[in-house]
Amino acid sequence: MSRARVLVVEDDGRTAGWLRLYLEREGLAVSLAADGALALASVRAMPPDLVLLDLMLPGLDGFGVCRAIRAESPAPIIMITARAAEDDRLRGFELGVDDYITKPFSPREVVARVRAVLRRTRGYDTAAPISAGLVTLRPDSLELSVAGGAPIRVTPIEGRLLSAFMRAPGRAFTRAELVTRVLGDDYEGSERTIDAHVKNVRRKLSACGGGAVIETIHGAGYRLVTHAATA
């Protein structure tokens, strides 16, 4: 985790200050942004390794900031929110959020969540390219592509999900298995989170082409199947 860069997007100065203090004690390099516009400028100027993003921001809210970040950066995002409803969480996961922290929270919880997400995402980019059918995933650049086609960027979670499927095409994975492989043993949220990430991956596989699709196996989970690409 040494010197990983964390961008804290929080409009409350006191909260931002103690988040910075505790994260810097962990050896992280921390920058602050008080609103969505400043957050996006910071992402473009110095791409972070992780974004800690408050949902309730002035102007553009956390969902809007997440959507904008995802349009240009695969950096993992942890959303901080007072909303505990599952529908709100699933909306965030569909936008590309990697994890949630619900208010009120302790500094130890924040540090633990940041450590867990960084542990899952850093080092993943050393893996070799993986192919299934005509589709190739490049973990080093988090890109999905078919030869001759434009690459499509995926998030770290989507990359790990694709990696699991592409290393064992045709195998059915339960939601519980995918939670462990993609989100880690320490993930405490709902297994339905995987459904949101599968939905995103399906959309990107479709846009990429190449005949690879993720099928739902009712009562079991999901599997990747490959077909010949159509002209």
C-alpha positions in Angstrom: 0.0 0.0 0.0 3.0 2.3 0.2 2.4 5.7 -1.2 -0.8 4.8 -3.0 -2.6 8.0 -3.9 -6.1 8.6 -2.4 -8.4 11.4 -3.4 -10.9 12.3 -0.6 -14.0 14.1 -2.0 -15.7 15.6 1.0 -17.3 19.1 1.5 -17.1 19.1 5.3 -13.7 20.4 6.1 -13.5 18.8 9.5 -14.4 15.3 8.2 -12.0 15.7 5.3 -9.2 16.7 7.7 -9.5 13.7 10.0 -9.9 11.3 7.0 -6.6 12.8 5.6 -4.9 12.4 9.0 -5.8 8.7 9.5 -5.0 7.8 5.9 -1.7 9.5 5.9 -0.8 7.6 9.1 -1.2 4.5 6.9 1.5 5.8 4.6 -0.9 7.0 1.9 -0.6 10.2 -0.2 -3.8 12.0 0.3 -5.4 14.9 -1.7 -8.7 16.7 -0.9 -11.5 18.0 -3.1 -14.5 19.8 -1.6 -16.9 19.4 -4.6 -17.4 17.5 -7.8 -15.7 20.0 -10.1 -12.6 20.0 -8.0 -12.6 16.2 -7.8 -12.7 15.8 -11.6 -9.9 18.4 -12.0 -7.8 16.4 -9.5 -8.5 13.1 -11.2 -7.3 14.6 -14.5 -4.3 16.4 -13.1 -3.0 13.5 -10.9 -4.8 10.2 -11.4 -5.4 8.6 -7.9 -5.2 4.9 -7.0 -8.5 5.2 -5.1 -11.3 7.8 -4.6 -13.1 8.1 -1.3 -16.3 9.9 -2.4 -19.0 11.4 -0.3 -22.5 11.0 -1.9 -24.0 14.3 -0.6 -21.9 17.0 -2.3 -22.8 20.6 -3.3 -23.8 20.9 -6.9 -23.0 17.6 -8.6 -23.7 14.8 -6.2 -21.6 11.7 -5.7 -23.5 9.6 -8.3 -22.8 12.3 -10.9 -19.1 12.5 -9.9 -18.8 8.7 -10.0 -20.4 8.7 -13.5 -17.9 11.4 -14.7 -14.9 9.6 -13.2 -15.9 6.3 -14.7 -16.0 7.9 -18.2 -12.2 8.5 -18.0 -10.7 6.6 -15.1 -10.7 3.0 -13.8 -9.6 4.1 -10.3 -11.6 2.2 -7.6 -14.2 4.3 -5.8 -15.5 3.9 -2.3 -18.8 5.8 -1.7 -19.5 7.4 1.7 -23.2 7.7 2.3 -25.9 8.0 5.0 -28.3 6.1 2.7 -28.4 2.4 3.7 -31.2 1.3 1.2 -30.1 -1.5 -1.0 -31.5 0.2 -4.1 -29.2 3.2 -3.6 -26.2 0.8 -3.2 -27.1 -1.1 -6.3 -27.4 2.2 -8.3 -23.9 3.0 -7.2 -22.5 -0.4 -8.1 -24.1 -0.1 -11.6 -22.3 3.3 -12.0 -19.0 1.6 -11.1 -18.7 2.1 -7.3 -16.4 -0.6 -5.7 -17.5 -0.4 -2.1 -19.6 1.5 0.3 -19.1 3.0 3.8 -22.3 4.0 5.6 -22.4 6.9 8.0 -21.8 7.0 10.9 -18.4 5.3 10.6 -15.2 5.0 12.5 -11.7 5.9 11.3 -10.7 2.3 11.7 -13.5 1.2 9.4 -12.4 3.7 6.7 -8.8 2.6 6.9 -9.8 -1.1 6.7 -12.0 -0.6 3.7 -9.4 1.4 1.9 -6.8 -1.2 2.6 -9.1 -4.0 1.4 -9.9 -2.3 -1.9 -6.3 -1.3 -2.6 -5.2 -4.9 -1.8 -7.7 -6.2 -4.3 -6.8 -3.8 -7.0 -3.1 -3.1 -6.7 -1.0 -5.8 -8.2 -3.8 -7.0 -10.4 -2.3 -5.1 -13.3 0.7 -7.5 -13.4 -1.3 -10.3 -14.8 -0.8 -11.5 -18.4 -3.6 -11.0 -21.0 -6.4 -13.5 -20.9 -8.4 -14.6 -24.0 -11.7 -16.4 -24.4 -13.0 -16.9 -27.9 -12.1 -13.7 -29.8 -12.1 -11.5 -26.7 -9.0 -10.4 -24.8 -8.7 -8.8 -21.4 -5.5 -6.9 -20.6 -5.3 -6.5 -16.8 -2.3 -4.1 -17.1 -4.4 -1.5 -18.9 -7.9 -2.7 -17.8 -9.0 -3.0 -21.4 -11.3 -5.4 -23.2 -10.9 -5.9 -26.9 -11.3 -7.9 -30.0 -8.5 -7.9 -32.6 -9.0 -4.9 -34.9 -11.6 -3.3 -32.6 -11.3 -0.3 -30.3 -10.5 -1.3 -26.7 -13.2 -0.7 -24.0 -12.1 0.3 -20.5 -13.2 -1.8 -17.5 -13.1 -1.1 -13.8 -10.9 -3.2 -11.5 -13.9 -5.1 -10.2 -15.1 -5.7 -13.7 -11.6 -6.9 -14.6 -11.5 -9.4 -11.8 -15.0 -10.6 -12.7 -14.0 -11.0 -16.4 -10.8 -12.8 -15.3 -12.8 -15.4 -13.3 -15.1 -16.1 -16.2 -12.5 -16.0 -19.0 -10.2 -18.4 -17.2 -13.0 -21.0 -17.0 -15.4 -20.4 -19.9 -18.5 -22.6 -19.6 -18.2 -23.0 -15.9 -21.1 -21.9 -13.7 -20.1 -19.6 -10.8 -22.5 -19.0 -7.9 -22.9 -15.5 -6.6 -21.1 -16.5 -3.4 -18.1 -17.7 -5.4 -18.0 -14.5 -7.4 -18.2 -12.4 -4.2 -15.2 -14.1 -2.8 -13.2 -14.0 -6.0 -14.1 -10.4 -7.0 -14.9 -8.6 -3.7 -12.8 -10.6 -1.2 -13.5 -12.7 1.9 -13.9 -9.6 4.0 -16.8 -8.2 1.9 -20.0 -7.9 4.1 -22.6 -6.6 1.6 -25.3 -8.3 -0.3 -24.6 -10.9 -3.0 -26.9 -8.9 -5.3 -24.0 -6.6 -5.7 -22.6 -9.1 -8.2 -25.7 -8.7 -10.3 -25.0 -5.1 -10.8 -21.4 -5.8 -11.9 -22.4 -8.6 -14.2 -24.9 -6.2 -15.9 -22.1 -3.7 -16.5 -19.8 -6.5 -17.9 -22.5 -7.8 -20.2 -23.0 -4.3 -21.6 -19.2 -4.0 -22.3 -18.9 -7.4 -23.8 -21.8 -6.6 -26.1 -20.2 -3.3 -27.2 -16.8 -5.1 -27.7 -18.2 -7.8 -30.0 -16.5 -11.1 -30.4 -19.3 -13.4 -29.4 -18.7 -13.7 -25.7 -21.7 -13.5 -23.4 -22.5 -14.1 -19.8 -25.5 -16.3 -19.3 -27.7 -16.6 -16.2 -28.0 -20.1 -14.9 -31.2 -20.0 -12.9 -30.7 -21.3 -9.4 -26.9 -21.6 -9.9 -25.4 -18.3 -11.0 -23.6 -17.2 -14.1 -21.3 -18.6 -16.8 -19.4 -17.2 -19.8 -20.0 -18.8 -23.2 -18.3 -17.9 -26.5 -19.8 -17.9 -29.9 -18.4 -17.2 -33.3 -18.6 -13.5 -34.0 -21.2 -12.5 -36.6 -20.4 -10.2 -39.5 
